[in-house]
Amino acid sequence: MAGSNLGGPEPHHLTWHPDGPGVLPLPSGRLIRGRALRRPPLDPPADLTIRLLGRGGDIHWPDFWLPTDRAHAYAVLHEAWTRSATERVELACKGGRGRTGTALACIAILDGIPPAEAVTYVRTHYSPHAVETPWQHRYVQNFTGG
């Protein structure tokens, strides 16, 4: 069909604008957004928001600490990375820096960034304040499937 995308959304509506606020470009071309939950949601809205919180989050992740269930965190972050190929995916914690930056660094690893370079990559392309604690940094260095 002329002008058809087989019934799906138009491609330019699928992911973020590369220069949008909080958008992290990954080497594969995927785009994923990080943000602070304490601020109002950004436009356009996400198709999938992964909340990184001590209580009530999609990943139980206390502030300044690490996910309490690493296998679950890996599975959720892998799903976020997979869906970011065709959907607007965002990661969010209260401040949008420590937990969000750590999760973005883990997703960068899933996208092919070496673990030793992931924190620097996220600090360069997302926020210089990403990944706030030494144990978050170590978590990224050792990020695996569980």
N, C-alpha and C positions, 0 to 999 in steps of 0.2 A: 504494500500500500504506500502510495506517495505521501510523504510527510508523517508517516506512522513510526512509532517506536515500539511496535508490537504490543500496544496497549499499556506500556509502562510510562513513567514520567519522562519528560524531556531530559536529556543528559545534563544540561546546564542547571537543572534543579536538583540534581542528586547530591552534590557535595558542597563544601564551603568555597567561598571565594578565597584564593590563596593569600590575599592581603587583609583578610578580615581579622577583627580583634581576637587574639588568643589562638589563632589557627597555626598549627604546627605542620609544616610540609615535611613529608617523609620521602626518603630516597626513591621509593617505588612510584611516587606521584600521588599517593593517598594523602588526604588532608584530614586532620583530626583537631578538634578544638578543646582547649582547656579553659576553665573559668571558675570564678568564685561564686559559691552559692549565696553568699551574703549580699551579693549585688543582684539587681533584677535580671531576668533572663535576657539574652541578646537575641536580636533578629538576624537572620531567620531562625526559627526554632529548630532544635535538634530532632532527628528521628529517634535517636537513642541517647539517653543521658545516663552515664554510669556515675552514681553518687558514692563517694568515698568518705564514709562517716563512721564515727564511733558507735552510733545507734541509728537504726533505720536506713542504713545505706545499702546499696547493691553489693558492696564489698565492706565488711566490717573492718574499719581501719581507724583506730583512735588517732587523734591529732598528735603530730610529732612522732608517731610510732610506725608500726608496720601492720600489714594485714594479719588478722588473727588466724585465717585459714589460707595458707599460701597456695594450695592446690585450687581452691575455689577462685582466688584472685587471678591465678594464671588462666583459668578457664574463661572467666569474665573478660579479662583483658584481651585474650585471644579472639573471643567473639567480637569485641569492639574493633579490633584490628581488621578482622575479616569483613565485618559489615561496613567499615569505613571506605571500602573500595567502591561502594555504590550508594551509601547513605550518609547523612549528616550525623556524625557521632561526636559526642563531647564527654569529657571527664570533668568532674567537679568535686571540690571539697569546700570547706567553709571559706578559706582564704585564697584558694586557687594556686598555691605555690608548692608547699611541701608534698602533700599526698598526691596532688594533681601532677606536679612535676615528676615525682617518682613513677607514677603510673605511665605518664607519657614517655619517660625514659625506657620503661619496660616495653612499651609498644614499639619504640624505635628499635629495640633489640629484635623484636619479632619481625620488623621490616628490614633487618639486615645490618643495622649499625652494630659494630662490635661492642660488647659490654663495657670495655674500658673507655670507650668514647661516647657512650650514650648520655651521661650526665652533661658533659660539655656540649654535646649536640643540642640538648633540650635547653640548656642555659643560653646558648647562642641564638636559637631559633624560636624559643618560646618566652622564657623569662630568666634573667640573670639570677633570680632568687629561687629558682626551682631546685628541689631536692635539698631540704633544709638541715637534715641531721646526718651525722656520720653513719648511723645504722641504716638510714634510707639509702645512702650512697652505697653501702655494702650490699644491701638488698638488690640494688640494680646490678652491681658487679656479679652477683651470684644468681641472677634471675633465670630460673628454669621451670620446667613443668610441674613443680611441686616440691 
